[in-house]
């Protein structure tokens, strides 16, 4: 699963959902892999305001990836100023956009655990697929 | 606005208009229907320009192409008169370019000699350019619309070809050629139409809560959306179940399907989860984060309709057993059957909490043909119904319901305070799912109604009862 997914995932247990500690889930014992893909600038621009930047930073730090700046980049930071145009296809991504693409859309969690900061419940990730099914006593 | 003739396909009729409207919205073009008939593949629309016409049709699955309308009539005399009146100002533009003429007959045929005679009858257009059957600069098409078994057409059109549709994708995504599918995979054509109606497009994020082998995410990714999905059955995502496709090598899983179509870059990933206990965020992202949700939820017939939990309330001993054992690798969380109506409402609630304003929810839903359909469509004050498309089968049909997320301030406050609904209760799947029960009873009521109706007709006409072959 690509790291961007973690920006939208929290603990599945209903009592945890409202608690701020349940987001983001903390990756533990993770095995990462890079799957290279073409940069998708329209998507990055669209998804940027929906990112919880602090959570992205936390996850990046916990995975031992390069530290991110304290404030989120803006949409303007993603496009080379000289190439700004009406047509999306002609826009050239900046280094900021390339780094963000690398982190969110090319870095994948292959194996490991995702841990809720509120209830400490561990969700297993196997073959890149996380399992959020809850055991009988927690439903 | 100029008029265009859309050559539709004559199948999935009730989806065609919804698809064109969705594609026009996506292209930001105003569309106005001048002539549309469920029983005809020829539809006339008004669109601002050739470029808009091309933008609308190039993604369409249920049409073949779009043509600038040069004339129409009920026979060739009136067609020629209409062409002279409507399009004579356009003739000069095509005076010297290479061109070709073809004939498209719906529900009828023409002999080759007649074909030629018809095309020659347009010689007054006075095109002097070379005739080229391949890569002509201008292509003209005569359309003939016949009644069933009629010898002469009842409506004729002349159009200049503008753009062809995206119908080829139906072949590319054909389930017969997909490496990894399961028993309930949605056929590629309808999955692509669903993605079109839900406005899947580059830059958007789409989600399928019942992904199975990923048919809908794959269709959405084809149109450029970034997708993710989940399913309560992890085996269908990881693909340990395998496929029986002959001569296939390598692991068969959802990610493999994306690789097959070269869209793996748009696949965020799948996860195992249950919609009633979803790990997706329901709070904290102002204005939602999903641009679209498309799904074919389990009907409880071929795929069981289950959620997390136990059929009976757990006793203390059982709870303790679950607590002790849940970390073992062989532990399987208990699941129970669930009410179909409750699940549809849950999907709507989930959509309200996660969709961006204007984002669409498209879900499939089965109904028996005897039921009052209007009552069966689930509603939510924050969601406006955009279209209802029907795929009829013999005794039941399934509907594609499409909703649009409204702005919070556009929802009247009195609509929000609605009564809590009572759902079917029980522990058996049959108690919880009316559709399932009727299905396995062979839709008795519908069959009886049909037989009564037939019986009364036969009595009136005095014909002997020939029996009813619908009860099988």
Boltz contact constraints between the chains, C-beta under 6 A:
constraints:
  - contact:
      token1: [A, 1]
      token2: [B, 269]
      max_distance: 6.0
  - contact:
      token1: [A, 2]
      token2: [B, 268]
      max_distance: 6.0
  - contact:
      token1: [A, 2]
      token2: [B, 269]
      max_distance: 6.0
  - contact:
      token1: [A, 4]
      token2: [B, 268]
      max_distance: 6.0
  - contact:
      token1: [A, 5]
      token2: [B, 268]
      max_distance: 6.0
  - contact:
      token1: [A, 5]
      token2: [B, 269]
      max_distance: 6.0
  - contact:
      token1: [A, 8]
      token2: [B, 280]
      max_distance: 6.0
  - contact:
      token1: [A, 8]
      token2: [B, 281]
      max_distance: 6.0
  - contact:
      token1: [A, 9]
      token2: [B, 279]
      max_distance: 6.0
  - contact:
      token1: [A, 10]
      token2: [B, 281]
      max_distance: 6.0
  - contact:
      token1: [A, 12]
      token2: [B, 277]
      max_distance: 6.0
  - contact:
      token1: [A, 12]
      token2: [B, 279]
      max_distance: 6.0
  - contact:
      token1: [A, 37]
      token2: [B, 265]
      max_distance: 6.0
  - contact:
      token1: [A, 38]
      token2: [B, 265]
      max_distance: 6.0
  - contact:
      token1: [A, 42]
      token2: [B, 202]
      max_distance: 6.0
  - contact:
      token1: [A, 42]
      token2: [B, 203]
      max_distance: 6.0
  - contact:
      token1: [A, 43]
      token2: [B, 203]
      max_distance: 6.0
  - contact:
      token1: [A, 43]
      token2: [B, 226]
      max_distance: 6.0
  - contact:
      token1: [A, 46]
      token2: [B, 203]
      max_distance: 6.0
  - contact:
      token1: [A, 50]
      token2: [B, 285]
      max_distance: 6.0
  - contact:
      token1: [A, 50]
      token2: [B, 289]
      max_distance: 6.0
  - contact:
      token1: [A, 127]
      token2: [B, 238]
      max_distance: 6.0
  - contact:
      token1: [A, 129]
      token2: [B, 237]
      max_distance: 6.0
  - contact:
      token1: [A, 129]
      token2: [B, 238]
      max_distance: 6.0
  - contact:
      token1: [A, 129]
      token2: [B, 270]
      max_distance: 6.0
  - contact:
      token1: [A, 130]
      token2: [B, 271]
      max_distance: 6.0
  - contact:
      token1: [A, 131]
      token2: [B, 234]
      max_distance: 6.0
  - contact:
      token1: [A, 131]
      token2: [B, 272]
      max_distance: 6.0
  - contact:
      token1: [A, 132]
      token2: [B, 271]
      max_distance: 6.0
  - contact:
      token1: [A, 132]
      token2: [B, 273]
      max_distance: 6.0
  - contact:
      token1: [A, 132]
      token2: [B, 279]
      max_distance: 6.0
  - contact:
      token1: [A, 133]
      token2: [B, 272]
      max_distance: 6.0
  - contact:
      token1: [A, 133]
      token2: [B, 333]
      max_distance: 6.0
  - contact:
      token1: [A, 134]
      token2: [B, 277]
      max_distance: 6.0
  - contact:
      token1: [A, 134]
      token2: [B, 308]
      max_distance: 6.0
  - contact:
      token1: [A, 135]
      token2: [B, 322]
      max_distance: 6.0
  - contact:
      token1: [A, 135]
      token2: [B, 326]
      max_distance: 6.0
  - contact:
      token1: [A, 135]
      token2: [B, 333]
      max_distance: 6.0
  - contact:
      token1: [A, 136]
      token2: [B, 310]
      max_distance: 6.0
  - contact:
      token1: [A, 136]
      token2: [B, 322]
      max_distance: 6.0
  - contact:
      token1: [A, 136]
      token2: [B, 334]
      max_distance: 6.0
  - contact:
      token1: [A, 137]
      token2: [B, 319]
      max_distance: 6.0
  - contact:
      token1: [A, 137]
      token2: [B, 322]
      max_distance: 6.0
  - contact:
      token1: [A, 137]
      token2: [B, 323]
      max_distance: 6.0
  - contact:
      token1: [A, 139]
      token2: [B, 308]
      max_distance: 6.0
  - contact:
      token1: [A, 139]
      token2: [B, 309]
      max_distance: 6.0
